[in-house]
Amino acid sequence: MHIGLIGLGKMGNSMRTRLRKNGVEVTGYDPNPDVTDIPTLAALTTALVAPRVVWVMVPSGKITDDVIRQLAGVLEPGDLVIDGGNSRFTDDFAHSALLAEKGVHFIDCGVSGGIWGGENGYGLMAGGETELIALAMPIFDALRPEGPRAEGFVHAGEVGAGHYAKMVHNGIEYAIMQAWAEGYELLDTRKDIIKDVVGTFRAWERGTVVRSWLLELLVKALEEDPEFKKIEGYVDDSGEGRWMVHEALDNAVPVPTISAAIFARFVSRQKDSPSMKAVAALRNQFGGHAVRRA
């Protein structure tokens, strides 16, 4: 299978490597001439055989909107666009409708795995018509972790379902990271009795009910910088947590834990909090997200 990939930043380049490793031919396009395979978006469509499959992996919002519009102008009826970025699910409805005017199909796909996905595989949540999902399964199979198809991939529902599922995933992620961060701060505060914070967390990695990959990453971050002296306690947010709270309000679903985790990130922008340093370090570990160096 041969696909086009738009966006060769850290995630896009990692995905290109994994796809090629698993037998999918990839032609990538990026405005950065140092990383692109072809010079223009038009050249990308020329390089692909119809019906074309183009995966979009660019920042959500205006950049994704612009790319979708450009693709609507160069693709042909029967082609397929997959938005694998962090778009808001409501944008999927508009993008799908715009492409449909040109006879071009659309799938939205929430992708989780960060910078480690190229090695371990990505969690994939897809939204779209069943026939289109079947067409794209060789791509999803190449990207997801090895094992039974049920592991690491779900056809979550219709258009919008993939990004909706990813939005909820990220909201849960916010809350879990906040719990780890607060636990770290409390342990670190009692230096009079707790002499080995890193060892305490490491002891939880096997056999306890709180063992998880995030715990392993927290231990790794602490081993690299035991007191988080090298980073500031400033934590950004990608927007998906806010969108989830908006959805919860619109549907009268209580999400107090996730809401509190998001507001805690706002607190991080007002003072240098030890727990927020832990959250910043975790985001850097699993996703390569930028941190502010102290």
ChimeraX commands (.cxc) that place a marker at each C-alpha (Angstrom):
marker #1 position 0.00,0.00,0.00 radius 0.5
marker #1 position 1.21,3.52,-0.82 radius 0.5
marker #1 position -0.01,6.56,1.12 radius 0.5
marker #1 position 0.75,10.24,1.34 radius 0.5
marker #1 position 1.65,11.74,4.71 radius 0.5
marker #1 position 1.33,15.49,5.30 radius 0.5
marker #1 position 3.26,16.84,8.28 radius 0.5
marker #1 position 6.72,15.54,9.16 radius 0.5
marker #1 position 7.24,16.96,12.63 radius 0.5
marker #1 position 8.24,14.66,15.49 radius 0.5
marker #1 position 5.03,12.62,15.39 radius 0.5
marker #1 position 4.70,12.61,11.62 radius 0.5
marker #1 position 8.28,11.53,11.07 radius 0.5
marker #1 position 7.94,8.83,13.73 radius 0.5
marker #1 position 4.83,7.54,11.98 radius 0.5
marker #1 position 6.52,7.60,8.57 radius 0.5
marker #1 position 9.34,5.46,9.98 radius 0.5
marker #1 position 6.95,2.94,11.56 radius 0.5
marker #1 position 4.79,2.68,8.43 radius 0.5
marker #1 position 7.79,2.02,6.23 radius 0.5
marker #1 position 9.16,-0.50,8.72 radius 0.5
marker #1 position 5.87,-2.41,8.48 radius 0.5
marker #1 position 5.65,-2.48,4.71 radius 0.5
marker #1 position 3.60,0.61,3.87 radius 0.5
marker #1 position 5.14,2.82,1.19 radius 0.5
marker #1 position 5.03,6.47,2.30 radius 0.5
marker #1 position 5.59,9.70,0.42 radius 0.5
marker #1 position 5.75,12.56,2.87 radius 0.5
marker #1 position 5.13,16.26,2.35 radius 0.5
marker #1 position 6.13,19.06,4.69 radius 0.5
marker #1 position 6.74,22.79,4.03 radius 0.5
marker #1 position 10.18,22.29,5.57 radius 0.5
marker #1 position 12.43,21.44,2.59 radius 0.5
marker #1 position 14.89,19.63,4.85 radius 0.5
marker #1 position 12.45,16.82,5.69 radius 0.5
marker #1 position 9.96,16.60,2.81 radius 0.5
marker #1 position 10.04,13.86,0.18 radius 0.5
marker #1 position 8.43,15.99,-2.52 radius 0.5
marker #1 position 8.36,19.76,-3.14 radius 0.5
marker #1 position 4.64,20.55,-3.24 radius 0.5
marker #1 position 1.23,19.26,-2.22 radius 0.5
marker #1 position 0.33,18.89,-5.89 radius 0.5
marker #1 position 3.41,16.72,-6.36 radius 0.5
marker #1 position 2.19,14.51,-3.52 radius 0.5
marker #1 position -1.06,13.76,-5.31 radius 0.5
marker #1 position 0.82,13.08,-8.53 radius 0.5
marker #1 position 3.08,10.59,-6.73 radius 0.5
marker #1 position 0.12,8.54,-5.47 radius 0.5
marker #1 position -1.99,6.11,-7.51 radius 0.5
marker #1 position -5.76,6.59,-7.40 radius 0.5
marker #1 position -7.69,5.97,-5.28 radius 0.5
marker #1 position -5.26,7.91,-3.10 radius 0.5
marker #1 position -4.99,7.78,0.68 radius 0.5
marker #1 position -3.56,10.88,2.37 radius 0.5
marker #1 position -2.89,11.01,6.12 radius 0.5
marker #1 position -2.83,14.53,7.60 radius 0.5
marker #1 position -0.65,14.94,10.70 radius 0.5
marker #1 position -0.46,18.67,11.37 radius 0.5
marker #1 position -1.46,20.92,14.32 radius 0.5
marker #1 position -5.21,21.24,14.88 radius 0.5
marker #1 position -7.19,24.34,14.04 radius 0.5
marker #1 position -6.35,26.72,11.21 radius 0.5
marker #1 position -3.40,24.67,9.90 radius 0.5
marker #1 position -5.55,21.55,9.54 radius 0.5
marker #1 position -8.37,23.61,8.03 radius 0.5
marker #1 position -5.99,25.02,5.41 radius 0.5
marker #1 position -4.56,21.61,4.53 radius 0.5
marker #1 position -8.02,20.07,4.14 radius 0.5
marker #1 position -9.06,22.94,1.87 radius 0.5
marker #1 position -5.94,22.52,-0.23 radius 0.5
marker #1 position -6.52,18.77,-0.51 radius 0.5
marker #1 position -10.10,19.38,-1.63 radius 0.5
marker #1 position -8.63,21.33,-4.52 radius 0.5
marker #1 position -6.16,18.69,-5.72 radius 0.5
marker #1 position -7.64,15.28,-4.85 radius 0.5
marker #1 position -10.12,13.38,-7.02 radius 0.5
marker #1 position -13.41,11.57,-6.36 radius 0.5
marker #1 position -12.80,8.29,-4.55 radius 0.5
marker #1 position -9.68,9.48,-2.73 radius 0.5
marker #1 position -9.50,9.25,1.06 radius 0.5
marker #1 position -8.23,11.74,3.64 radius 0.5
marker #1 position -7.41,10.64,7.21 radius 0.5
marker #1 position -6.99,13.37,9.82 radius 0.5
marker #1 position -4.72,11.89,12.48 radius 0.5
marker #1 position -4.03,15.15,14.30 radius 0.5
marker #1 position -5.68,16.43,17.48 radius 0.5
marker #1 position -8.62,18.12,15.79 radius 0.5
marker #1 position -11.75,18.89,17.75 radius 0.5
marker #1 position -14.45,16.39,16.79 radius 0.5
marker #1 position -16.78,19.16,15.63 radius 0.5
marker #1 position -14.18,20.17,13.02 radius 0.5
marker #1 position -14.44,16.68,11.55 radius 0.5
marker #1 position -18.02,17.34,10.49 radius 0.5
marker #1 position -16.97,20.43,8.54 radius 0.5
marker #1 position -13.93,18.75,6.99 radius 0.5
marker #1 position -15.94,15.70,5.96 radius 0.5
marker #1 position -18.63,17.87,4.35 radius 0.5
marker #1 position -16.08,19.99,2.47 radius 0.5
marker #1 position -14.33,16.95,1.01 radius 0.5
marker #1 position -17.63,15.24,0.22 radius 0.5
marker #1 position -18.45,18.11,-2.15 radius 0.5
marker #1 position -15.49,16.90,-4.24 radius 0.5
marker #1 position -16.35,13.22,-3.85 radius 0.5
marker #1 position -13.41,12.70,-1.47 radius 0.5
marker #1 position -13.87,10.44,1.56 radius 0.5
marker #1 position -12.86,11.24,5.16 radius 0.5
marker #1 position -11.83,9.40,8.32 radius 0.5
marker #1 position -10.85,11.00,11.62 radius 0.5
marker #1 position -8.36,9.14,13.78 radius 0.5
marker #1 position -7.29,9.91,17.32 radius 0.5
marker #1 position -3.66,8.86,17.79 radius 0.5
marker #1 position -1.94,8.24,21.12 radius 0.5
marker #1 position 1.59,7.12,21.74 radius 0.5
marker #1 position 3.72,10.24,21.49 radius 0.5
marker #1 position 7.39,9.95,20.63 radius 0.5
marker #1 position 7.42,6.32,21.82 radius 0.5
marker #1 position 4.80,5.26,19.28 radius 0.5
marker #1 position 7.33,4.71,16.55 radius 0.5
marker #1 position 8.86,1.95,18.65 radius 0.5
marker #1 position 5.90,0.59,20.61 radius 0.5
marker #1 position 3.00,1.31,18.27 radius 0.5
marker #1 position 0.16,3.80,18.58 radius 0.5
marker #1 position -3.26,3.58,20.15 radius 0.5
marker #1 position -5.71,4.38,17.32 radius 0.5
marker #1 position -9.34,5.50,17.56 radius 0.5
marker #1 position -11.02,5.85,14.15 radius 0.5
marker #1 position -14.30,7.42,13.07 radius 0.5
marker #1 position -15.91,6.91,9.67 radius 0.5
marker #1 position -17.80,4.54,7.40 radius 0.5
marker #1 position -17.12,0.82,7.83 radius 0.5
marker #1 position -16.07,0.39,4.19 radius 0.5
marker #1 position -13.51,3.18,4.48 radius 0.5
marker #1 position -12.11,1.78,7.73 radius 0.5
marker #1 position -11.64,-1.58,5.98 radius 0.5
marker #1 position -9.80,0.17,3.14 radius 0.5
marker #1 position -7.46,1.86,5.60 radius 0.5
marker #1 position -6.88,-1.19,7.85 radius 0.5
marker #1 position -3.42,-1.96,6.40 radius 0.5
marker #1 position -2.36,1.51,7.62 radius 0.5
marker #1 position -3.91,1.06,11.04 radius 0.5
marker #1 position -2.37,-2.42,11.34 radius 0.5
marker #1 position 1.07,-1.01,10.52 radius 0.5
marker #1 position 0.77,1.76,13.12 radius 0.5
marker #1 position -0.82,-0.01,16.08 radius 0.5
marker #1 position 1.12,-2.22,18.55 radius 0.5
marker #1 position 1.81,-5.77,17.44 radius 0.5
marker #1 position -0.75,-8.34,18.56 radius 0.5
marker #1 position -4.42,-9.08,17.96 radius 0.5
marker #1 position -6.23,-6.38,16.00 radius 0.5
marker #1 position -8.44,-5.63,19.01 radius 0.5
marker #1 position -5.36,-4.37,20.85 radius 0.5
marker #1 position -4.52,-0.75,20.13 radius 0.5
marker #1 position -7.22,-0.05,17.55 radius 0.5
marker #1 position -10.94,0.69,17.62 radius 0.5
marker #1 position -13.44,1.74,14.99 radius 0.5
marker #1 position -15.18,3.99,17.52 radius 0.5
marker #1 position -18.12,5.02,15.33 radius 0.5
marker #1 position -19.10,7.54,12.69 radius 0.5
marker #1 position -17.12,10.60,11.58 radius 0.5
marker #1 position -16.06,12.53,14.68 radius 0.5
marker #1 position -15.98,9.46,16.93 radius 0.5
marker #1 position -12.23,8.98,16.66 radius 0.5
marker #1 position -11.35,12.47,17.83 radius 0.5
marker #1 position -14.13,12.38,20.43 radius 0.5
marker #1 position -12.63,9.21,21.91 radius 0.5
marker #1 position -9.15,10.80,21.87 radius 0.5
marker #1 position -10.54,13.88,23.63 radius 0.5
marker #1 position -11.89,11.71,26.46 radius 0.5
marker #1 position -8.63,9.74,26.55 radius 0.5
marker #1 position -6.65,12.93,27.04 radius 0.5
marker #1 position -8.99,14.18,29.75 radius 0.5
marker #1 position -8.42,10.95,31.68 radius 0.5
marker #1 position -4.69,11.32,31.08 radius 0.5
marker #1 position -4.79,14.81,32.64 radius 0.5
marker #1 position -6.35,13.43,35.81 radius 0.5
marker #1 position -3.95,10.49,36.15 radius 0.5
marker #1 position -0.89,12.69,35.69 radius 0.5
marker #1 position -2.21,15.16,38.24 radius 0.5
marker #1 position -2.66,12.38,40.80 radius 0.5
marker #1 position 0.92,11.19,40.28 radius 0.5
marker #1 position 2.19,14.76,40.53 radius 0.5
marker #1 position 0.38,15.48,43.78 radius 0.5
marker #1 position 1.60,12.21,45.24 radius 0.5
marker #1 position 5.15,13.15,44.29 radius 0.5
marker #1 position 4.86,16.56,45.96 radius 0.5
marker #1 position 3.53,15.08,49.20 radius 0.5
marker #1 position 6.28,12.45,49.37 radius 0.5
marker #1 position 8.94,15.03,48.56 radius 0.5
marker #1 position 7.60,17.40,51.24 radius 0.5
marker #1 position 8.22,14.89,54.06 radius 0.5
marker #1 position 11.98,14.64,53.67 radius 0.5
marker #1 position 12.20,14.08,57.41 radius 0.5
marker #1 position 10.80,10.56,57.02 radius 0.5
marker #1 position 10.83,9.84,53.26 radius 0.5
marker #1 position 14.45,9.38,52.24 radius 0.5
marker #1 position 13.99,7.79,48.83 radius 0.5
marker #1 position 11.18,9.22,46.72 radius 0.5
marker #1 position 12.41,7.61,43.50 radius 0.5
marker #1 position 12.77,4.24,45.20 radius 0.5
marker #1 position 9.27,4.52,46.60 radius 0.5
marker #1 position 7.80,5.04,43.15 radius 0.5
marker #1 position 10.01,2.32,41.72 radius 0.5
marker #1 position 8.67,-0.11,44.34 radius 0.5
marker #1 position 5.17,0.49,42.98 radius 0.5
marker #1 position 6.06,-0.48,39.41 radius 0.5
marker #1 position 5.49,-4.21,39.94 radius 0.5
marker #1 position 2.65,-5.93,41.73 radius 0.5
marker #1 position 0.66,-2.89,42.91 radius 0.5
marker #1 position -2.70,-1.75,41.60 radius 0.5
marker #1 position -1.27,1.64,40.56 radius 0.5
marker #1 position 1.47,0.21,38.31 radius 0.5
marker #1 position 1.38,1.83,34.87 radius 0.5
marker #1 position 3.48,3.18,32.03 radius 0.5
marker #1 position 3.02,6.71,33.39 radius 0.5
marker #1 position 4.49,5.55,36.70 radius 0.5
marker #1 position 7.48,4.10,34.85 radius 0.5
marker #1 position 7.95,7.39,33.01 radius 0.5
marker #1 position 7.74,9.34,36.27 radius 0.5
marker #1 position 10.49,7.15,37.72 radius 0.5
marker #1 position 12.57,7.72,34.58 radius 0.5
marker #1 position 12.07,11.50,34.83 radius 0.5
marker #1 position 13.04,11.51,38.51 radius 0.5
marker #1 position 16.14,9.43,37.84 radius 0.5
marker #1 position 17.21,12.01,35.25 radius 0.5
marker #1 position 16.42,15.01,37.49 radius 0.5
marker #1 position 15.60,13.92,41.08 radius 0.5
marker #1 position 14.34,17.31,42.30 radius 0.5
marker #1 position 13.15,18.62,38.91 radius 0.5
marker #1 position 15.64,21.45,39.25 radius 0.5
marker #1 position 16.19,21.70,35.50 radius 0.5
marker #1 position 12.61,22.60,34.54 radius 0.5
marker #1 position 9.94,25.09,35.54 radius 0.5
marker #1 position 6.56,24.00,36.86 radius 0.5
marker #1 position 4.74,25.44,33.84 radius 0.5
marker #1 position 2.36,23.04,32.09 radius 0.5
marker #1 position 0.60,23.80,28.82 radius 0.5
marker #1 position -2.56,22.10,27.58 radius 0.5
marker #1 position -3.40,20.98,24.04 radius 0.5
marker #1 position -7.06,21.97,24.26 radius 0.5
marker #1 position -8.62,18.51,24.39 radius 0.5
marker #1 position -9.10,18.64,28.15 radius 0.5
marker #1 position -11.00,21.92,27.80 radius 0.5
marker #1 position -13.13,20.44,25.02 radius 0.5
marker #1 position -13.98,17.49,27.25 radius 0.5
marker #1 position -15.14,19.77,30.05 radius 0.5
marker #1 position -17.26,21.71,27.56 radius 0.5
marker #1 position -18.83,18.43,26.42 radius 0.5
marker #1 position -19.45,17.39,30.01 radius 0.5
marker #1 position -21.22,20.69,30.70 radius 0.5
marker #1 position -23.31,20.39,27.52 radius 0.5
marker #1 position -24.37,16.85,28.44 radius 0.5
marker #1 position -24.67,17.28,32.23 radius 0.5
marker #1 position -21.99,14.66,32.90 radius 0.5
marker #1 position -19.98,15.29,36.11 radius 0.5
marker #1 position -16.21,15.22,35.55 radius 0.5
marker #1 position -14.86,16.84,38.74 radius 0.5
marker #1 position -11.51,15.02,38.75 radius 0.5
marker #1 position -10.67,15.89,35.16 radius 0.5
marker #1 position -11.88,19.48,35.60 radius 0.5
marker #1 position -9.67,19.89,38.66 radius 0.5
marker #1 position -6.66,18.56,36.74 radius 0.5
marker #1 position -7.17,21.13,34.01 radius 0.5
marker #1 position -7.54,24.00,36.47 radius 0.5
marker #1 position -4.37,22.79,38.19 radius 0.5
marker #1 position -2.51,23.39,34.94 radius 0.5
marker #1 position -3.71,26.98,35.01 radius 0.5
marker #1 position -2.32,27.26,38.54 radius 0.5
marker #1 position 1.04,26.13,37.15 radius 0.5
marker #1 position 1.20,29.29,35.08 radius 0.5
marker #1 position 0.99,31.46,38.16 radius 0.5
marker #1 position 3.64,29.90,40.43 radius 0.5
marker #1 position 6.44,27.34,40.30 radius 0.5
marker #1 position 4.74,24.29,41.77 radius 0.5
marker #1 position 6.63,21.03,42.52 radius 0.5
marker #1 position 3.64,18.94,41.42 radius 0.5
marker #1 position 3.42,20.87,38.16 radius 0.5
marker #1 position 7.10,20.19,37.57 radius 0.5
marker #1 position 6.20,16.50,37.80 radius 0.5
marker #1 position 3.39,16.93,35.25 radius 0.5
marker #1 position 5.70,18.88,32.93 radius 0.5
marker #1 position 8.33,16.16,33.22 radius 0.5
marker #1 position 5.76,13.44,32.46 radius 0.5
marker #1 position 4.49,15.25,29.35 radius 0.5
marker #1 position 8.07,15.59,28.16 radius 0.5
marker #1 position 8.74,11.89,28.76 radius 0.5
marker #1 position 5.74,10.40,26.94 radius 0.5
marker #1 position 5.11,12.99,24.27 radius 0.5
marker #1 position 8.28,14.99,23.84 radius 0.5
marker #1 position 6.32,18.11,24.80 radius 0.5
marker #1 position 8.46,21.16,25.42 radius 0.5
marker #1 position 9.34,22.16,28.96 radius 0.5
marker #1 position 10.59,25.49,30.26 radius 0.5
marker #1 position 14.13,25.06,31.50 radius 0.5
marker #1 position 14.93,26.62,34.85 radius 0.5
marker link #1:1,2 radius 0.2
marker link #1:2,3 radius 0.2
marker link #1:3,4 radius 0.2
marker link #1:4,5 radius 0.2
marker link #1:5,6 radius 0.2
marker link #1:6,7 radius 0.2
marker link #1:7,8 radius 0.2
marker link #1:8,9 radius 0.2
marker link #1:9,10 radius 0.2
marker link #1:10,11 radius 0.2
marker link #1:11,12 radius 0.2
marker link #1:12,13 radius 0.2
marker link #1:13,14 radius 0.2
marker link #1:14,15 radius 0.2
marker link #1:15,16 radius 0.2
marker link #1:16,17 radius 0.2
marker link #1:17,18 radius 0.2
marker link #1:18,19 radius 0.2
marker link #1:19,20 radius 0.2
marker link #1:20,21 radius 0.2
marker link #1:21,22 radius 0.2
marker link #1:22,23 radius 0.2
marker link #1:23,24 radius 0.2
marker link #1:24,25 radius 0.2
marker link #1:25,26 radius 0.2
marker link #1:26,27 radius 0.2
marker link #1:27,28 radius 0.2
marker link #1:28,29 radius 0.2
marker link #1:29,30 radius 0.2
marker link #1:30,31 radius 0.2
marker link #1:31,32 radius 0.2
marker link #1:32,33 radius 0.2
marker link #1:33,34 radius 0.2
marker link #1:34,35 radius 0.2
marker link #1:35,36 radius 0.2
marker link #1:36,37 radius 0.2
marker link #1:37,38 radius 0.2
marker link #1:38,39 radius 0.2
marker link #1:39,40 radius 0.2
marker link #1:40,41 radius 0.2
marker link #1:41,42 radius 0.2
marker link #1:42,43 radius 0.2
marker link #1:43,44 radius 0.2
marker link #1:44,45 radius 0.2
marker link #1:45,46 radius 0.2
marker link #1:46,47 radius 0.2
marker link #1:47,48 radius 0.2
marker link #1:48,49 radius 0.2
marker link #1:49,50 radius 0.2
marker link #1:50,51 radius 0.2
marker link #1:51,52 radius 0.2
marker link #1:52,53 radius 0.2
marker link #1:53,54 radius 0.2
marker link #1:54,55 radius 0.2
marker link #1:55,56 radius 0.2
marker link #1:56,57 radius 0.2
marker link #1:57,58 radius 0.2
marker link #1:58,59 radius 0.2
marker link #1:59,60 radius 0.2
marker link #1:60,61 radius 0.2
marker link #1:61,62 radius 0.2
marker link #1:62,63 radius 0.2
marker link #1:63,64 radius 0.2
marker link #1:64,65 radius 0.2
marker link #1:65,66 radius 0.2
marker link #1:66,67 radius 0.2
marker link #1:67,68 radius 0.2
marker link #1:68,69 radius 0.2
marker link #1:69,70 radius 0.2
marker link #1:70,71 radius 0.2
marker link #1:71,72 radius 0.2
marker link #1:72,73 radius 0.2
marker link #1:73,74 radius 0.2
marker link #1:74,75 radius 0.2
marker link #1:75,76 radius 0.2
marker link #1:76,77 radius 0.2
marker link #1:77,78 radius 0.2
marker link #1:78,79 radius 0.2
marker link #1:79,80 radius 0.2
marker link #1:80,81 radius 0.2
marker link #1:81,82 radius 0.2
marker link #1:82,83 radius 0.2
marker link #1:83,84 radius 0.2
marker link #1:84,85 radius 0.2
marker link #1:85,86 radius 0.2
marker link #1:86,87 radius 0.2
marker link #1:87,88 radius 0.2
marker link #1:88,89 radius 0.2
marker link #1:89,90 radius 0.2
marker link #1:90,91 radius 0.2
marker link #1:91,92 radius 0.2
marker link #1:92,93 radius 0.2
marker link #1:93,94 radius 0.2
marker link #1:94,95 radius 0.2
marker link #1:95,96 radius 0.2
marker link #1:96,97 radius 0.2
marker link #1:97,98 radius 0.2
marker link #1:98,99 radius 0.2
marker link #1:99,100 radius 0.2
marker link #1:100,101 radius 0.2
marker link #1:101,102 radius 0.2
marker link #1:102,103 radius 0.2
marker link #1:103,104 radius 0.2
marker link #1:104,105 radius 0.2
marker link #1:105,106 radius 0.2
marker link #1:106,107 radius 0.2
marker link #1:107,108 radius 0.2
marker link #1:108,109 radius 0.2
marker link #1:109,110 radius 0.2
marker link #1:110,111 radius 0.2
marker link #1:111,112 radius 0.2
marker link #1:112,113 radius 0.2
marker link #1:113,114 radius 0.2
marker link #1:114,115 radius 0.2
marker link #1:115,116 radius 0.2
marker link #1:116,117 radius 0.2
marker link #1:117,118 radius 0.2
marker link #1:118,119 radius 0.2
marker link #1:119,120 radius 0.2
marker link #1:120,121 radius 0.2
marker link #1:121,122 radius 0.2
marker link #1:122,123 radius 0.2
marker link #1:123,124 radius 0.2
marker link #1:124,125 radius 0.2
marker link #1:125,126 radius 0.2
marker link #1:126,127 radius 0.2
marker link #1:127,128 radius 0.2
marker link #1:128,129 radius 0.2
marker link #1:129,130 radius 0.2
marker link #1:130,131 radius 0.2
marker link #1:131,132 radius 0.2
marker link #1:132,133 radius 0.2
marker link #1:133,134 radius 0.2
marker link #1:134,135 radius 0.2
marker link #1:135,136 radius 0.2
marker link #1:136,137 radius 0.2
marker link #1:137,138 radius 0.2
marker link #1:138,139 radius 0.2
marker link #1:139,140 radius 0.2
marker link #1:140,141 radius 0.2
marker link #1:141,142 radius 0.2
marker link #1:142,143 radius 0.2
marker link #1:143,144 radius 0.2
marker link #1:144,145 radius 0.2
marker link #1:145,146 radius 0.2
marker link #1:146,147 radius 0.2
marker link #1:147,148 radius 0.2
marker link #1:148,149 radius 0.2
marker link #1:149,150 radius 0.2
marker link #1:150,151 radius 0.2
marker link #1:151,152 radius 0.2
marker link #1:152,153 radius 0.2
marker link #1:153,154 radius 0.2
marker link #1:154,155 radius 0.2
marker link #1:155,156 radius 0.2
marker link #1:156,157 radius 0.2
marker link #1:157,158 radius 0.2
marker link #1:158,159 radius 0.2
marker link #1:159,160 radius 0.2
marker link #1:160,161 radius 0.2
marker link #1:161,162 radius 0.2
marker link #1:162,163 radius 0.2
marker link #1:163,164 radius 0.2
marker link #1:164,165 radius 0.2
marker link #1:165,166 radius 0.2
marker link #1:166,167 radius 0.2
marker link #1:167,168 radius 0.2
marker link #1:168,169 radius 0.2
marker link #1:169,170 radius 0.2
marker link #1:170,171 radius 0.2
marker link #1:171,172 radius 0.2
marker link #1:172,173 radius 0.2
marker link #1:173,174 radius 0.2
marker link #1:174,175 radius 0.2
marker link #1:175,176 radius 0.2
marker link #1:176,177 radius 0.2
marker link #1:177,178 radius 0.2
marker link #1:178,179 radius 0.2
marker link #1:179,180 radius 0.2
marker link #1:180,181 radius 0.2
marker link #1:181,182 radius 0.2
marker link #1:182,183 radius 0.2
marker link #1:183,184 radius 0.2
marker link #1:184,185 radius 0.2
marker link #1:185,186 radius 0.2
marker link #1:186,187 radius 0.2
marker link #1:187,188 radius 0.2
marker link #1:188,189 radius 0.2
marker link #1:189,190 radius 0.2
marker link #1:190,191 radius 0.2
marker link #1:191,192 radius 0.2
marker link #1:192,193 radius 0.2
marker link #1:193,194 radius 0.2
marker link #1:194,195 radius 0.2
marker link #1:195,196 radius 0.2
marker link #1:196,197 radius 0.2
marker link #1:197,198 radius 0.2
marker link #1:198,199 radius 0.2
marker link #1:199,200 radius 0.2
marker link #1:200,201 radius 0.2
marker link #1:201,202 radius 0.2
marker link #1:202,203 radius 0.2
marker link #1:203,204 radius 0.2
marker link #1:204,205 radius 0.2
marker link #1:205,206 radius 0.2
marker link #1:206,207 radius 0.2
marker link #1:207,208 radius 0.2
marker link #1:208,209 radius 0.2
marker link #1:209,210 radius 0.2
marker link #1:210,211 radius 0.2
marker link #1:211,212 radius 0.2
marker link #1:212,213 radius 0.2
marker link #1:213,214 radius 0.2
marker link #1:214,215 radius 0.2
marker link #1:215,216 radius 0.2
marker link #1:216,217 radius 0.2
marker link #1:217,218 radius 0.2
marker link #1:218,219 radius 0.2
marker link #1:219,220 radius 0.2
marker link #1:220,221 radius 0.2
marker link #1:221,222 radius 0.2
marker link #1:222,223 radius 0.2
marker link #1:223,224 radius 0.2
marker link #1:224,225 radius 0.2
marker link #1:225,226 radius 0.2
marker link #1:226,227 radius 0.2
marker link #1:227,228 radius 0.2
marker link #1:228,229 radius 0.2
marker link #1:229,230 radius 0.2
marker link #1:230,231 radius 0.2
marker link #1:231,232 radius 0.2
marker link #1:232,233 radius 0.2
marker link #1:233,234 radius 0.2
marker link #1:234,235 radius 0.2
marker link #1:235,236 radius 0.2
marker link #1:236,237 radius 0.2
marker link #1:237,238 radius 0.2
marker link #1:238,239 radius 0.2
marker link #1:239,240 radius 0.2
marker link #1:240,241 radius 0.2
marker link #1:241,242 radius 0.2
marker link #1:242,243 radius 0.2
marker link #1:243,244 radius 0.2
marker link #1:244,245 radius 0.2
marker link #1:245,246 radius 0.2
marker link #1:246,247 radius 0.2
marker link #1:247,248 radius 0.2
marker link #1:248,249 radius 0.2
marker link #1:249,250 radius 0.2
marker link #1:250,251 radius 0.2
marker link #1:251,252 radius 0.2
marker link #1:252,253 radius 0.2
marker link #1:253,254 radius 0.2
marker link #1:254,255 radius 0.2
marker link #1:255,256 radius 0.2
marker link #1:256,257 radius 0.2
marker link #1:257,258 radius 0.2
marker link #1:258,259 radius 0.2
marker link #1:259,260 radius 0.2
marker link #1:260,261 radius 0.2
marker link #1:261,262 radius 0.2
marker link #1:262,263 radius 0.2
marker link #1:263,264 radius 0.2
marker link #1:264,265 radius 0.2
marker link #1:265,266 radius 0.2
marker link #1:266,267 radius 0.2
marker link #1:267,268 radius 0.2
marker link #1:268,269 radius 0.2
marker link #1:269,270 radius 0.2
marker link #1:270,271 radius 0.2
marker link #1:271,272 radius 0.2
marker link #1:272,273 radius 0.2
marker link #1:273,274 radius 0.2
marker link #1:274,275 radius 0.2
marker link #1:275,276 radius 0.2
marker link #1:276,277 radius 0.2
marker link #1:277,278 radius 0.2
marker link #1:278,279 radius 0.2
marker link #1:279,280 radius 0.2
marker link #1:280,281 radius 0.2
marker link #1:281,282 radius 0.2
marker link #1:282,283 radius 0.2
marker link #1:283,284 radius 0.2
marker link #1:284,285 radius 0.2
marker link #1:285,286 radius 0.2
marker link #1:286,287 radius 0.2
marker link #1:287,288 radius 0.2
marker link #1:288,289 radius 0.2
marker link #1:289,290 radius 0.2
marker link #1:290,291 radius 0.2
marker link #1:291,292 radius 0.2
marker link #1:292,293 radius 0.2
marker link #1:293,294 radius 0.2
view
